[in-house]
């Protein structure tokens, strides 16, 4: 019984880029790297589908950072309001006691 071969992400990306370039057919690429042509086409498809994520990632990171900054500001405001509320409760109890 044979074991499955595992390929590194770098190898997969290199093969997929070759397939996208169109200089060689999928059959030629598969023969050159000793893999099945269907595997080459699957890696090519994965690369094309996830390519937009590579360019959108920076924007998402920035949005996430902006959201975290806003959350921190809101938590700070909540803390400030809680302190003021406690202070007002304490002062109102002192006023009610004649």
Biopython code that builds the backbone (N, CA, C, O; Angstrom):
import numpy as np
from Bio.PDB.StructureBuilder import StructureBuilder

atoms = [
    (1, "UNK", "N", (0.846, -1.172, 0.000)),
    (1, "UNK", "CA", (0.000, 0.000, 0.000)),
    (1, "UNK", "C", (0.895, 1.241, 0.000)),
    (1, "UNK", "O", (1.861, 1.309, 0.760)),
    (2, "UNK", "N", (0.580, 2.211, -0.841)),
    (2, "UNK", "CA", (1.397, 3.418, -0.926)),
    (2, "UNK", "C", (0.826, 4.504, -0.020)),
    (2, "UNK", "O", (-0.367, 4.534, 0.280)),
    (3, "UNK", "N", (1.703, 5.374, 0.395)),
    (3, "UNK", "CA", (1.265, 6.491, 1.232)),
    (3, "UNK", "C", (1.061, 7.721, 0.356)),
    (3, "UNK", "O", (1.649, 7.849, -0.717)),
    (4, "UNK", "N", (0.228, 8.604, 0.835)),
    (4, "UNK", "CA", (-0.028, 9.838, 0.088)),
    (4, "UNK", "C", (1.160, 10.776, 0.191)),
    (4, "UNK", "O", (1.815, 10.868, 1.230)),
    (5, "UNK", "N", (1.421, 11.465, -0.897)),
    (5, "UNK", "CA", (2.472, 12.472, -0.882)),
    (5, "UNK", "C", (1.855, 13.797, -0.458)),
    (5, "UNK", "O", (0.744, 14.135, -0.866)),
    (6, "UNK", "N", (2.564, 14.520, 0.339)),
    (6, "UNK", "CA", (2.110, 15.858, 0.711)),
    (6, "UNK", "C", (3.049, 16.875, 0.080)),
    (6, "UNK", "O", (4.262, 16.678, 0.018)),
    (7, "UNK", "N", (2.461, 17.953, -0.380)),
    (7, "UNK", "CA", (3.235, 19.002, -1.052)),
    (7, "UNK", "C", (3.163, 20.277, -0.226)),
    (7, "UNK", "O", (2.140, 20.578, 0.389)),
    (8, "UNK", "N", (4.239, 21.003, -0.223)),
    (8, "UNK", "CA", (4.293, 22.255, 0.533)),
    (8, "UNK", "C", (3.427, 23.309, -0.165)),
    (8, "UNK", "O", (3.187, 23.222, -1.369)),
    (9, "UNK", "N", (2.968, 24.293, 0.590)),
    (9, "UNK", "CA", (2.193, 25.375, -0.025)),
    (9, "UNK", "C", (2.989, 26.122, -1.095)),
    (9, "UNK", "O", (2.418, 26.590, -2.081)),
    (10, "UNK", "N", (4.292, 26.234, -0.904)),
    (10, "UNK", "CA", (5.134, 26.909, -1.900)),
    (10, "UNK", "C", (5.137, 26.142, -3.222)),
    (10, "UNK", "O", (5.056, 26.734, -4.298)),
    (11, "UNK", "N", (5.233, 24.808, -3.123)),
    (11, "UNK", "CA", (5.221, 23.970, -4.325)),
    (11, "UNK", "C", (3.880, 24.102, -5.048)),
    (11, "UNK", "O", (3.835, 24.252, -6.269)),
    (12, "UNK", "N", (2.797, 24.046, -4.283)),
    (12, "UNK", "CA", (1.458, 24.170, -4.875)),
    (12, "UNK", "C", (1.296, 25.514, -5.574)),
    (12, "UNK", "O", (0.752, 25.588, -6.676)),
    (13, "UNK", "N", (1.773, 26.573, -4.927)),
    (13, "UNK", "CA", (1.660, 27.907, -5.519)),
    (13, "UNK", "C", (2.478, 28.003, -6.804)),
    (13, "UNK", "O", (2.030, 28.589, -7.789)),
    (14, "UNK", "N", (3.670, 27.432, -6.789)),
    (14, "UNK", "CA", (4.526, 27.481, -7.974)),
    (14, "UNK", "C", (3.881, 26.747, -9.149)),
    (14, "UNK", "O", (3.891, 27.239, -10.278)),
    (15, "UNK", "N", (3.317, 25.562, -8.873)),
    (15, "UNK", "CA", (2.663, 24.779, -9.926)),
    (15, "UNK", "C", (1.430, 25.516, -10.437)),
    (15, "UNK", "O", (1.190, 25.568, -11.643)),
    (16, "UNK", "N", (0.644, 26.088, -9.515)),
    (16, "UNK", "CA", (-0.562, 26.816, -9.917)),
    (16, "UNK", "C", (-0.207, 28.041, -10.762)),
    (16, "UNK", "O", (-0.905, 28.354, -11.726)),
    (17, "UNK", "N", (0.873, 28.732, -10.405)),
    (17, "UNK", "CA", (1.299, 29.886, -11.187)),
    (17, "UNK", "C", (1.736, 29.480, -12.591)),
    (17, "UNK", "O", (1.473, 30.189, -13.561)),
    (18, "UNK", "N", (2.398, 28.345, -12.689)),
    (18, "UNK", "CA", (2.770, 27.832, -14.012)),
    (18, "UNK", "C", (1.521, 27.572, -14.849)),
    (18, "UNK", "O", (1.476, 27.891, -16.038)),
    (19, "UNK", "N", (0.513, 26.988, -14.210)),
    (19, "UNK", "CA", (-0.725, 26.674, -14.927)),
    (19, "UNK", "C", (-1.439, 27.947, -15.365)),
    (19, "UNK", "O", (-2.017, 27.992, -16.450)),
    (20, "UNK", "N", (-1.403, 28.974, -14.532)),
    (20, "UNK", "CA", (-2.062, 30.241, -14.872)),
    (20, "UNK", "C", (-1.332, 30.940, -16.008)),
    (20, "UNK", "O", (-1.959, 31.576, -16.856)),
    (21, "UNK", "N", (-0.008, 30.825, -16.027)),
    (21, "UNK", "CA", (0.768, 31.527, -17.058)),
    (21, "UNK", "C", (0.412, 31.066, -18.462)),
    (21, "UNK", "O", (0.489, 31.853, -19.406)),
    (22, "UNK", "N", (0.028, 29.817, -18.615)),
    (22, "UNK", "CA", (-0.400, 29.327, -19.919)),
    (22, "UNK", "C", (0.726, 28.982, -20.874)),
    (22, "UNK", "O", (0.458, 28.691, -22.040)),
    (23, "UNK", "N", (1.957, 29.000, -20.436)),
    (23, "UNK", "CA", (3.084, 28.658, -21.307)),
    (23, "UNK", "C", (3.121, 27.174, -21.622)),
    (23, "UNK", "O", (3.561, 26.762, -22.695)),
    (24, "UNK", "N", (2.653, 26.374, -20.667)),
    (24, "UNK", "CA", (2.617, 24.924, -20.845)),
    (24, "UNK", "C", (1.205, 24.444, -20.591)),
    (24, "UNK", "O", (0.425, 25.111, -19.911)),
    (25, "UNK", "N", (0.882, 23.295, -21.135)),
    (25, "UNK", "CA", (-0.431, 22.712, -20.874)),
    (25, "UNK", "C", (-0.434, 22.077, -19.490)),
    (25, "UNK", "O", (0.618, 21.841, -18.896)),
    (26, "UNK", "N", (-1.631, 21.807, -18.989)),
    (26, "UNK", "CA", (-1.746, 21.152, -17.689)),
    (26, "UNK", "C", (-1.068, 19.792, -17.709)),
    (26, "UNK", "O", (-0.468, 19.376, -16.718)),
    (27, "UNK", "N", (-1.163, 19.102, -18.835)),
    (27, "UNK", "CA", (-0.539, 17.787, -18.981)),
    (27, "UNK", "C", (0.982, 17.893, -18.847)),
    (27, "UNK", "O", (1.612, 17.081, -18.169)),
    (28, "UNK", "N", (1.559, 18.894, -19.495)),
    (28, "UNK", "CA", (3.010, 19.072, -19.441)),
    (28, "UNK", "C", (3.474, 19.413, -18.023)),
    (28, "UNK", "O", (4.476, 18.884, -17.541)),
    (29, "UNK", "N", (2.743, 20.288, -17.379)),
    (29, "UNK", "CA", (3.097, 20.683, -16.006)),
    (29, "UNK", "C", (3.005, 19.478, -15.069)),
    (29, "UNK", "O", (3.879, 19.260, -14.229)),
    (30, "UNK", "N", (1.942, 18.709, -15.224)),
    (30, "UNK", "CA", (1.740, 17.532, -14.375)),
    (30, "UNK", "C", (2.857, 16.513, -14.585)),
    (30, "UNK", "O", (3.369, 15.948, -13.618)),
    (31, "UNK", "N", (3.235, 16.278, -15.831)),
    (31, "UNK", "CA", (4.300, 15.320, -16.117)),
    (31, "UNK", "C", (5.637, 15.803, -15.563)),
    (31, "UNK", "O", (6.424, 15.012, -15.043)),
    (32, "UNK", "N", (5.885, 17.089, -15.676)),
    (32, "UNK", "CA", (7.139, 17.659, -15.199)),
    (32, "UNK", "C", (7.290, 17.518, -13.679)),
    (32, "UNK", "O", (8.391, 17.296, -13.176)),
    (33, "UNK", "N", (6.189, 17.648, -12.965)),
    (33, "UNK", "CA", (6.236, 17.602, -11.497)),
    (33, "UNK", "C", (5.758, 16.272, -10.919)),
    (33, "UNK", "O", (5.658, 16.125, -9.701)),
    (34, "UNK", "N", (5.466, 15.314, -11.779)),
    (34, "UNK", "CA", (5.026, 13.978, -11.370)),
    (34, "UNK", "C", (3.777, 14.017, -10.486)),
    (34, "UNK", "O", (3.716, 13.366, -9.442)),
    (35, "UNK", "N", (2.790, 14.787, -10.924)),
    (35, "UNK", "CA", (1.507, 14.835, -10.236)),
    (35, "UNK", "C", (0.401, 14.670, -11.270)),
    (35, "UNK", "O", (0.665, 14.745, -12.470)),
    (36, "UNK", "N", (-0.804, 14.450, -10.836)),
    (36, "UNK", "CA", (-1.926, 14.232, -11.743)),
    (36, "UNK", "C", (-2.414, 15.568, -12.295)),
    (36, "UNK", "O", (-2.431, 16.561, -11.568)),
    (37, "UNK", "N", (-2.814, 15.612, -13.572)),
    (37, "UNK", "CA", (-3.299, 16.864, -14.172)),
    (37, "UNK", "C", (-4.509, 17.461, -13.446)),
    (37, "UNK", "O", (-4.666, 18.681, -13.398)),
    (38, "UNK", "N", (-5.349, 16.614, -12.891)),
    (38, "UNK", "CA", (-6.508, 17.128, -12.156)),
    (38, "UNK", "C", (-6.041, 17.906, -10.930)),
    (38, "UNK", "O", (-6.644, 18.916, -10.566)),
    (39, "UNK", "N", (-4.970, 17.439, -10.294)),
    (39, "UNK", "CA", (-4.428, 18.145, -9.131)),
    (39, "UNK", "C", (-3.944, 19.525, -9.527)),
    (39, "UNK", "O", (-4.139, 20.495, -8.794)),
    (40, "UNK", "N", (-3.312, 19.612, -10.686)),
    (40, "UNK", "CA", (-2.833, 20.906, -11.180)),
    (40, "UNK", "C", (-4.012, 21.849, -11.395)),
    (40, "UNK", "O", (-3.953, 23.017, -11.011)),
    (41, "UNK", "N", (-5.073, 21.349, -12.003)),
    (41, "UNK", "CA", (-6.228, 22.211, -12.265)),
    (41, "UNK", "C", (-6.915, 22.611, -10.960)),
    (41, "UNK", "O", (-7.438, 23.721, -10.865)),
    (42, "UNK", "N", (-6.927, 21.737, -9.954)),
    (42, "UNK", "CA", (-7.522, 22.093, -8.661)),
    (42, "UNK", "C", (-6.717, 23.187, -7.975)),
    (42, "UNK", "O", (-7.295, 24.130, -7.434)),
    (43, "UNK", "N", (-5.397, 23.076, -7.989)),
    (43, "UNK", "CA", (-4.557, 24.096, -7.375)),
    (43, "UNK", "C", (-4.700, 25.425, -8.103)),
    (43, "UNK", "O", (-4.715, 26.484, -7.477)),
    (44, "UNK", "N", (-4.807, 25.365, -9.430)),
    (44, "UNK", "CA", (-4.999, 26.579, -10.219)),
    (44, "UNK", "C", (-6.320, 27.243, -9.825)),
    (44, "UNK", "O", (-6.376, 28.459, -9.637)),
    (45, "UNK", "N", (-7.367, 26.451, -9.704)),
    (45, "UNK", "CA", (-8.679, 26.971, -9.325)),
    (45, "UNK", "C", (-8.626, 27.602, -7.928)),
    (45, "UNK", "O", (-9.178, 28.682, -7.716)),
    (46, "UNK", "N", (-7.963, 26.930, -6.975)),
    (46, "UNK", "CA", (-7.844, 27.466, -5.617)),
    (46, "UNK", "C", (-7.109, 28.800, -5.610)),
    (46, "UNK", "O", (-7.493, 29.727, -4.897)),
    (47, "UNK", "N", (-6.053, 28.889, -6.404)),
    (47, "UNK", "CA", (-5.282, 30.125, -6.463)),
    (47, "UNK", "C", (-6.125, 31.255, -7.036)),
    (47, "UNK", "O", (-6.113, 32.368, -6.509)),
    (48, "UNK", "N", (-6.844, 30.984, -8.093)),
    (48, "UNK", "CA", (-7.668, 32.022, -8.706)),
    (48, "UNK", "C", (-8.798, 32.466, -7.775)),
    (48, "UNK", "O", (-9.138, 33.649, -7.741)),
    (49, "UNK", "N", (-9.377, 31.540, -7.028)),
    (49, "UNK", "CA", (-10.473, 31.883, -6.121)),
    (49, "UNK", "C", (-9.990, 32.691, -4.926)),
    (49, "UNK", "O", (-10.704, 33.573, -4.446)),
    (50, "UNK", "N", (-8.794, 32.403, -4.443)),
    (50, "UNK", "CA", (-8.312, 33.076, -3.247)),
    (50, "UNK", "C", (-7.425, 34.285, -3.555)),
    (50, "UNK", "O", (-6.945, 34.938, -2.629)),
    (51, "UNK", "N", (-7.201, 34.589, -4.803)),
    (51, "UNK", "CA", (-6.331, 35.715, -5.152)),
    (51, "UNK", "C", (-6.909, 37.041, -4.669)),
    (51, "UNK", "O", (-6.152, 37.912, -4.241)),
    (52, "UNK", "N", (-8.213, 37.216, -4.723)),
    (52, "UNK", "CA", (-8.801, 38.480, -4.290)),
    (52, "UNK", "C", (-8.641, 38.679, -2.790)),
    (52, "UNK", "O", (-8.567, 39.817, -2.326)),
    (53, "UNK", "N", (-8.586, 37.592, -2.021)),
    (53, "UNK", "CA", (-8.383, 37.702, -0.575)),
    (53, "UNK", "C", (-7.016, 38.272, -0.241)),
    (53, "UNK", "O", (-6.861, 38.960, 0.768)),
    (54, "UNK", "N", (-6.030, 37.998, -1.072)),
    (54, "UNK", "CA", (-4.682, 38.503, -0.822)),
    (54, "UNK", "C", (-4.644, 40.026, -0.858)),
    (54, "UNK", "O", (-3.946, 40.655, -0.062)),
    (55, "UNK", "N", (-5.391, 40.611, -1.778)),
    (55, "UNK", "CA", (-5.371, 42.059, -1.924)),
    (55, "UNK", "C", (-6.354, 42.742, -0.982)),
    (55, "UNK", "O", (-6.176, 43.917, -0.660)),
    (56, "UNK", "N", (-7.373, 42.042, -0.540)),
    (56, "UNK", "CA", (-8.346, 42.621, 0.372)),
    (56, "UNK", "C", (-7.938, 42.490, 1.818)),
    (56, "UNK", "O", (-8.572, 43.094, 2.684)),
    (57, "UNK", "N", (-6.903, 41.725, 2.114)),
    (57, "UNK", "CA", (-6.499, 41.441, 3.481)),
    (57, "UNK", "C", (-6.070, 42.704, 4.223)),
    (57, "UNK", "O", (-6.436, 42.883, 5.385)),
    (58, "UNK", "N", (-5.317, 43.568, 3.589)),
    (58, "UNK", "CA", (-4.855, 44.790, 4.236)),
    (58, "UNK", "C", (-6.008, 45.673, 4.671)),
    (58, "UNK", "O", (-5.969, 46.275, 5.744)),
    (59, "UNK", "N", (-7.014, 45.746, 3.851)),
    (59, "UNK", "CA", (-8.185, 46.556, 4.165)),
    (59, "UNK", "C", (-8.923, 45.974, 5.362)),
    (59, "UNK", "O", (-9.366, 46.717, 6.238)),
    (60, "UNK", "N", (-9.059, 44.662, 5.406)),
    (60, "UNK", "CA", (-9.745, 44.018, 6.518)),
    (60, "UNK", "C", (-8.985, 44.219, 7.816)),
    (60, "UNK", "O", (-9.588, 44.445, 8.865)),
    (61, "UNK", "N", (-7.643, 44.137, 7.747)),
    (61, "UNK", "CA", (-6.828, 44.356, 8.935)),
    (61, "UNK", "C", (-7.007, 45.776, 9.454)),
    (61, "UNK", "O", (-7.092, 45.997, 10.662)),
    (62, "UNK", "N", (-7.064, 46.736, 8.535)),
    (62, "UNK", "CA", (-7.239, 48.123, 8.935)),
    (62, "UNK", "C", (-8.616, 48.320, 9.568)),
    (62, "UNK", "O", (-8.739, 48.993, 10.591)),
    (63, "UNK", "N", (-9.643, 47.739, 8.964)),
    (63, "UNK", "CA", (-10.991, 47.848, 9.516)),
    (63, "UNK", "C", (-11.051, 47.206, 10.900)),
    (63, "UNK", "O", (-11.685, 47.737, 11.811)),
    (64, "UNK", "N", (-10.392, 46.071, 11.049)),
    (64, "UNK", "CA", (-10.372, 45.385, 12.344)),
    (64, "UNK", "C", (-9.663, 46.252, 13.383)),
    (64, "UNK", "O", (-10.109, 46.340, 14.527)),
    (65, "UNK", "N", (-8.575, 46.883, 12.994)),
    (65, "UNK", "CA", (-7.846, 47.769, 13.906)),
    (65, "UNK", "C", (-8.690, 48.974, 14.293)),
    (65, "UNK", "O", (-8.700, 49.378, 15.456)),
    (66, "UNK", "N", (-9.404, 49.557, 13.317)),
    (66, "UNK", "CA", (-10.286, 50.676, 13.608)),
    (66, "UNK", "C", (-11.397, 50.260, 14.559)),
    (66, "UNK", "O", (-11.766, 51.015, 15.459)),
    (67, "UNK", "N", (-11.921, 49.077, 14.363)),
    (67, "UNK", "CA", (-12.993, 48.573, 15.222)),
    (67, "UNK", "C", (-12.475, 48.368, 16.645)),
    (67, "UNK", "O", (-13.163, 48.706, 17.608)),
    (68, "UNK", "N", (-11.275, 47.822, 16.783)),
    (68, "UNK", "CA", (-10.700, 47.610, 18.114)),
    (68, "UNK", "C", (-10.442, 48.938, 18.810)),
    (68, "UNK", "O", (-10.654, 49.053, 20.018)),
    (69, "UNK", "N", (-9.989, 49.941, 18.068)),
    (69, "UNK", "CA", (-9.765, 51.263, 18.642)),
    (69, "UNK", "C", (-11.083, 51.852, 19.127)),
    (69, "UNK", "O", (-11.150, 52.411, 20.222)),
    (70, "UNK", "N", (-12.115, 51.730, 18.327)),
    (70, "UNK", "CA", (-13.440, 52.240, 18.700)),
    (70, "UNK", "C", (-13.968, 51.521, 19.939)),
    (70, "UNK", "O", (-14.540, 52.146, 20.832)),
    (71, "UNK", "N", (-13.770, 50.190, 19.988)),
    (71, "UNK", "CA", (-14.201, 49.429, 21.164)),
    (71, "UNK", "C", (-13.484, 49.910, 22.423)),
    (71, "UNK", "O", (-14.102, 50.061, 23.477)),
    (72, "UNK", "N", (-12.190, 50.146, 22.312)),
    (72, "UNK", "CA", (-11.422, 50.611, 23.463)),
    (72, "UNK", "C", (-11.945, 51.959, 23.948)),
    (72, "UNK", "O", (-12.061, 52.186, 25.152)),
    (73, "UNK", "N", (-12.259, 52.851, 23.013)),
    (73, "UNK", "CA", (-12.807, 54.153, 23.377)),
    (73, "UNK", "C", (-14.153, 54.000, 24.077)),
    (73, "UNK", "O", (-14.425, 54.680, 25.066)),
    (74, "UNK", "N", (-14.986, 53.111, 23.564)),
    (74, "UNK", "CA", (-16.307, 52.901, 24.165)),
    (74, "UNK", "C", (-16.195, 52.294, 25.560)),
    (74, "UNK", "O", (-16.927, 52.691, 26.467)),
    (75, "UNK", "N", (-15.289, 51.339, 25.740)),
    (75, "UNK", "CA", (-15.100, 50.762, 27.068)),
    (75, "UNK", "C", (-14.593, 51.811, 28.051)),
    (75, "UNK", "O", (-14.985, 51.815, 29.218)),
    (76, "UNK", "N", (-13.734, 52.687, 27.586)),
    (76, "UNK", "CA", (-13.234, 53.756, 28.432)),
    (76, "UNK", "C", (-14.383, 54.686, 28.832)),
    (76, "UNK", "O", (-14.478, 55.096, 29.989)),
    (77, "UNK", "N", (-15.231, 55.009, 27.897)),
    (77, "UNK", "CA", (-16.391, 55.861, 28.176)),
    (77, "UNK", "C", (-17.346, 55.180, 29.153)),
    (77, "UNK", "O", (-17.883, 55.831, 30.049)),
    (78, "UNK", "N", (-17.560, 53.879, 28.986)),
    (78, "UNK", "CA", (-18.416, 53.124, 29.907)),
    (78, "UNK", "C", (-17.848, 53.183, 31.323)),
    (78, "UNK", "O", (-18.588, 53.407, 32.281)),
    (79, "UNK", "N", (-16.545, 52.982, 31.456)),
    (79, "UNK", "CA", (-15.897, 53.046, 32.766)),
    (79, "UNK", "C", (-16.063, 54.411, 33.413)),
    (79, "UNK", "O", (-16.334, 54.513, 34.609)),
    (80, "UNK", "N", (-15.898, 55.452, 32.619)),
    (80, "UNK", "CA", (-16.052, 56.811, 33.122)),
    (80, "UNK", "C", (-17.484, 57.046, 33.602)),
    (80, "UNK", "O", (-17.692, 57.614, 34.674)),
    (81, "UNK", "N", (-18.458, 56.618, 32.825)),
    (81, "UNK", "CA", (-19.862, 56.805, 33.199)),
    (81, "UNK", "C", (-20.227, 56.010, 34.449)),
    (81, "UNK", "O", (-21.014, 56.477, 35.272)),
    (82, "UNK", "N", (-19.661, 54.808, 34.597)),
    (82, "UNK", "CA", (-19.911, 54.011, 35.807)),
    (82, "UNK", "C", (-19.376, 54.728, 37.041)),
    (82, "UNK", "O", (-20.030, 54.771, 38.083)),
    (83, "UNK", "N", (-18.172, 55.289, 36.908)),
    (83, "UNK", "CA", (-17.582, 56.016, 38.038)),
    (83, "UNK", "C", (-18.448, 57.210, 38.412)),
    (83, "UNK", "O", (-18.687, 57.461, 39.593)),
    (84, "UNK", "N", (-18.921, 57.950, 37.406)),
    (84, "UNK", "CA", (-19.775, 59.102, 37.675)),
    (84, "UNK", "C", (-21.085, 58.674, 38.322)),
    (84, "UNK", "O", (-21.574, 59.345, 39.232)),
    (85, "UNK", "N", (-21.659, 57.561, 37.863)),
    (85, "UNK", "CA", (-22.902, 57.056, 38.429)),
    (85, "UNK", "C", (-22.714, 56.670, 39.895)),
    (85, "UNK", "O", (-23.546, 57.008, 40.736)),
    (86, "UNK", "N", (-21.636, 55.972, 40.200)),
    (86, "UNK", "CA", (-21.352, 55.595, 41.580)),
    (86, "UNK", "C", (-21.178, 56.832, 42.457)),
    (86, "UNK", "O", (-21.669, 56.874, 43.585)),
    (87, "UNK", "N", (-20.483, 57.831, 41.938)),
    (87, "UNK", "CA", (-20.257, 59.060, 42.680)),
    (87, "UNK", "C", (-21.580, 59.758, 42.961)),
    (87, "UNK", "O", (-21.814, 60.239, 44.070)),
    (88, "UNK", "N", (-22.456, 59.812, 41.936)),
    (88, "UNK", "CA", (-23.762, 60.448, 42.115)),
    (88, "UNK", "C", (-24.635, 59.677, 43.103)),
    (88, "UNK", "O", (-25.358, 60.287, 43.892)),
    (89, "UNK", "N", (-24.580, 58.357, 43.069)),
    (89, "UNK", "CA", (-25.341, 57.551, 44.021)),
    (89, "UNK", "C", (-24.879, 57.843, 45.447)),
    (89, "UNK", "O", (-25.695, 57.999, 46.355)),
    (90, "UNK", "N", (-23.574, 57.916, 45.631)),
    (90, "UNK", "CA", (-23.008, 58.181, 46.960)),
    (90, "UNK", "C", (-23.428, 59.570, 47.446)),
    (90, "UNK", "O", (-23.808, 59.740, 48.604)),
    (91, "UNK", "N", (-23.357, 60.558, 46.555)),
    (91, "UNK", "CA", (-23.727, 61.923, 46.921)),
    (91, "UNK", "C", (-25.219, 62.034, 47.227)),
    (91, "UNK", "O", (-25.615, 62.754, 48.143)),
    (92, "UNK", "N", (-26.048, 61.317, 46.458)),
    (92, "UNK", "CA", (-27.492, 61.380, 46.689)),
    (92, "UNK", "C", (-27.857, 60.748, 48.023)),
    (92, "UNK", "O", (-28.814, 61.193, 48.657)),
    (93, "UNK", "N", (-27.143, 59.742, 48.470)),
    (93, "UNK", "CA", (-27.388, 59.127, 49.771)),
    (93, "UNK", "C", (-27.017, 60.091, 50.883)),
    (93, "UNK", "O", (-27.688, 60.130, 51.914)),
    (94, "UNK", "N", (-25.964, 60.866, 50.691)),
    (94, "UNK", "CA", (-25.559, 61.844, 51.695)),
    (94, "UNK", "C", (-26.574, 62.971, 51.815)),
    (94, "UNK", "O", (-26.818, 63.478, 52.911)),
    (95, "UNK", "N", (-27.161, 63.362, 50.698)),
    (95, "UNK", "CA", (-28.163, 64.429, 50.698)),
    (95, "UNK", "C", (-29.454, 63.967, 51.364)),
    (95, "UNK", "O", (-30.100, 64.742, 52.069)),
    (96, "UNK", "N", (-29.842, 62.691, 51.143)),
    (96, "UNK", "CA", (-31.079, 62.154, 51.720)),
    (96, "UNK", "C", (-30.997, 62.030, 53.236)),
    (96, "UNK", "O", (-32.042, 62.005, 53.886)),
    (97, "UNK", "N", (-29.837, 61.953, 53.820)),
    (97, "UNK", "CA", (-29.668, 61.826, 55.256)),
    (97, "UNK", "C", (-29.635, 63.224, 55.914)),
    (97, "UNK", "O", (-28.638, 63.936, 55.795)),
    (98, "UNK", "N", (-30.655, 63.594, 56.566)),
    (98, "UNK", "CA", (-30.608, 64.902, 57.243)),
    (98, "UNK", "C", (-30.036, 64.836, 58.633)),
    (98, "UNK", "O", (-29.940, 65.860, 59.310)),
]
sb = StructureBuilder()
sb.init_structure("model")
sb.init_model(0)
sb.init_chain("A")
sb.init_seg("    ")
for serial, (resi, resn, name, xyz) in enumerate(atoms, 1):
    if name == "N":
        sb.init_residue(resn, " ", resi, " ")
    sb.init_atom(name, np.array(xyz, "f"), 0.0, 1.0, " ", f" {name:<3s}", serial, name[0])
structure = sb.get_structure()
